Amino acid sequence: MNLKNKTAIVTGGISGIGAAISLELARHGARIVMIDCKPDEDAAGILKTIHEVGSDAIFIRADIADHPASLNAVQTALNAFGAIDILVNNAGINRDGVIWKMSEEQWDEVIRINLKGYFNFTRAVAPLFREQQSGKIVNITSINGLRGKFGQSNYSASKAGIIGLTKSVAKELGKYNVNVNAIAPGLIETEMMKNADESVRAAALEEIVLKRLGQPEDIAFLAAFLCSDLARHITGEVIKVDGGQYI
């Protein structure tokens, strides 16, 4: 896979799955623009690692759910590298609770980040991709957007919405040579997951056919493929990376 001279925006790109995707794209030659709401110092480690593998990268601090901030972030990326070729919508949160206890704030916050944030950046790059007649968009959803999850009605709804967004935008941008796909991870062993209650891990392992938790790199490998010309005839797809957890 060759992504040399390509510029990729990765939301939530400085930690967890996002950091793994940023690094994997960089390993294949892409310049990386990482978007996150975390402090600048949190991006120092992944920026250093990307530079060490020989690629360029910048960090832009922004709230992805803020529409003007998203437009400004994309413009900053354009100013820095002259073009945008790839968008990976990855940033997301969860605020779990059963529906009869879930607050309006819990619902709104998850939908705002997980769904509106994806719209904001997709909306910002779509005119660029149409004009240049090329582009790759990869949206990170979840198997829980396909099947639902007890205690995660807000999260599952947001991830199901991403699937609908993916398929609709794939139809809208296809004639402009833009590929739009989604990856649906199962439980992935991020830093946040390592701090979760052991019962959560045990329940996931019971479901997973391969009997091991996924790693961020497992998602990154597929993301890099979907961002490459090797996936030029794949669009509108939702690909599960879950060790058989969905089965």
N, C-alpha and C positions, 0 to 999 in steps of 0.2 A: 504493500500500500504506500502510495506516495502523495503526501499532502503538502509538499514543498511549495512555498509561495502562496499558500492558502491562509486566510485569517479566520479564526474561529472564536465566536463569543460563547462562553460557557457561564450560565447563571448558577449561582451557588458553587462556583468553581474553585474555591480555595480549601474545601474540606470534604471528607467522605467520598461519596461516589463522584461528586463534581471534581474534586482534586485528582482522582484517578483518571477521569476522562481528560481533564486538562493536560496531564502528564502524558497520557497515551497519544493524544493528538500531536503533542509537541514532539514525541519520539519519532513520529512519522513526518515531521518537518513543518507542521503548522505553527503560525504565530498565534498566540493565545491572548484573548481578552477575558479576564475573569471578573465577573460582576457579583458583588455580595454586599450585604449591609453590615458586615462585621468590621471592626477597626482595621486600619491599614496594617498594623503590626502582625495581625493574624495571617496576612497573605505573604509575609516575608519568606517563610519556609518553602512554599510551593513555587514562588517566583525564583528563588535560588536554585531549586532542583531543575526547573525548566531551563534556566540559563545554562546549567551544567550539562544538559543533554544537547545543547547547541541551538536551541530555539529562542525566539524573542517572546516576551510576555509583559503585559501590564495588568494592573489591578485598578478597577474603578469601583468606588464605594457608592452604592445606590440602593434604594428601596425598589425592588422590581415591580411592586404593585402600584407604584406612583407613575402614572402615565408620562407626564413631562420629564421625570427623572430617567425613565427608560429611553425616551427619544434622545435626551441629552447624552446618555451613555453610549448609544449607538453612534451618535455624531462624533463623540470623543474617540471612539474606536476607529471611525473613518478617518478622522484627522491624524491619528497615530500611524495607521498602516495603509491608508489609501483605498481600501476595499474591504468588504466582508463577504465571505464565501460560505460560512458554516454557522449555524445557530444550534446550540444544544441548550434546550430549556430543562433545567435540572433542579433549581432551587425549590425547596418545599419544607413545610412544617407539619406537625400533627398536634392536635389538642383533643385528646381522646376523652370520651365519655358516652355513656348510654344516652339514647335520645331523650328520655324523660328527665335527665339531669343536665343535658348539654345547654349551655347558655348561648344566647344570641351572639355574644362576643366570640365564643369558641367557634361557632359556625362561620361567622363573618371573617374572622382572621384567617382561617384555613382556606376558605374560598378565595379570599383576596390575594393571598400569596400564591397558592397552588394553581389557581385557574386564571385569575386576572393577570398575574405576573407573566404567564405564558402567552396570553393574548397580547399584552403590551409589547413584548419583544418580537413576537411574530408579526404584529402589525407594523412595527418599526422597520423590519428588514424586508418585508414583502415588496415594497416598491423598488428597492435596490435589486432584489433578485429578479424581478420582472424586467427591469431595464437591462441588466447584464445577461439575461436569458440563462441563468444558472444559479444553483444554490442547493444546499443541503440543510434540512431541519430535522433534528432528532429530539423528540419529547420523552422525558422520563416519566412514565406513569407508574402503575403498580398492579400486581395480580389482584389486589383488593379493589381496584377499579373495575375488574372483570367479574368478581364473585361476591363483593361485599365483605364486611368484616364486623363482627360484634364489637360494639364500642367505638366504631370509627365511621359513623354515618357521614360526617363532614368530610373526612379524609377520602373515603371511598367515593363519595359524590364528586369531589374535586378531581380525583384520578379518572373516574368514568368520563367526566367532562373533557379531560385532556384527550381521551380516545376519540370522542366526537370531534373535537377541534382538529386533531391530526387528520382524520379521514376527510373532513370538509376542506381543509386547507390543501391537502394533497390533490383533491379534485380541482380546486381553484387555481393552483399554481402549476399543475402538471404540464400544461401547454407551454409554459415558460421554461421547461427543462429543470424544474425544481422538484427534488425528492423530499417527501415529508413522511417520516416514520416514527413509531413509538417503541420504546423498550419497557416491558413490564417486569420489574424485578420481583422476586420473592423476598424473603428476609435476608438482608445483607449485613455482614458483620462490620459495621462502622463503629466509630468511637462511641456514638450515642447508644448503639446496640450493646456494646460491651458493658455499659453501665445499667442495662435493663435488668429487671428481676429474672432470676434463673428460670422461673416457670414459663416466661415468655419464650426463652430459647428452647426449653424442653418441648413446649407445644409445637414450635416450628419444626424442630428436628423430627418430631413424630410424623409430621406431614410430608417432609422432604424425602423423596425416593432415594436420593444419593446419600442421605444421612450425614450431610455436612452443610454448614451455613455458607452462603455465597460470600465472595469477597468483592470489594469495590472494583477490582481489576476485571472481574468477570463481566461486569456491565461495560467497562471501558473498552474491552476488546471488541464487543459488538458495536459500540458507538463509533469507534474508529472505522470499522468496516462500512457501516452505513453512511459515513461521511466521505467515503472514498469512491472512486469511479468503478470499483469492483461491484458496487451496489447500484449501478446506474439504472437498472431496470426494476428496482424494488421501490414501491411507494404505497402509502396508505396502509402499511402493515403494522400490526402490534405483535411484537415478538417477546415471548416470555423467556426470562432468564432466572430460573427458580429452582433448579435441581429436581424438578418434578413436583414441587409443592402444590401446584394448582390441580394436578391430576386427581 
